[in-house]
């Protein structure tokens, strides 16, 4: 919510997976924000490409 990014999908299982729209130029900053916001407990996996507004 506080990342300022559009959440595209949320899946619940053994872990929660959240898909967001993120331009390539923002990946490093988002990775740092996520580590800080979750005290390093969340993982980050870049997914496939999507085209359109990110």
Secondary structure, DSSP 4 states (H G I P E B T S, - for coil): -TT---EEEEEESSSEEEEE---GGGHHHHHHHHHHHTTT-S---------S--
